[in-house]
Amino acid sequence: AQGRPIGYLGRTGRQLLTFPPREDGADPLATRRDLAAMLAQLAQPGRPVWLQRIDADVAHESPLATELLATGFMTTHRGLLHRGR
């Protein structure tokens, strides 16, 4: 993310606020992939990452959902879950 914020995971870890790239030449798809990879790295056995909302969307309906699923998140009835590896 070249030193600029691309997302904020709320205190409970259930809500994610994303900061899409502005007109600085950053690739939006690459930014989403970077954010998904960083979130997947946070997940550890016994300390899962469980996203229920991303920006104003239900997590699995977010534009970021595709990249999250590609990094090991799975869809649940309450959102997207990564249990760690």
TADAPE-V235090 format. One record per run of one state. SS is the DSSP state (hx for helix, st for strand, lp for the rest). FROM is the first residue (numbers start at 1). LEN is the number of residues. If there is no record, write none. Layout:
ss/from/len
SS/FROM/LEN
SS/FROM/LEN
This chain:
ss/from/len
lp/1/6
st/7/3
lp/10/5
st/15/4
lp/19/9
hx/28/15
lp/43/1
st/44/1
lp/45/2
st/47/1
lp/48/1
st/49/3
lp/52/1
st/53/2
lp/55/2
st/57/2
hx/59/3
lp/62/3
hx/65/6
lp/71/3
st/74/3
lp/77/2
st/79/4
lp/83/3
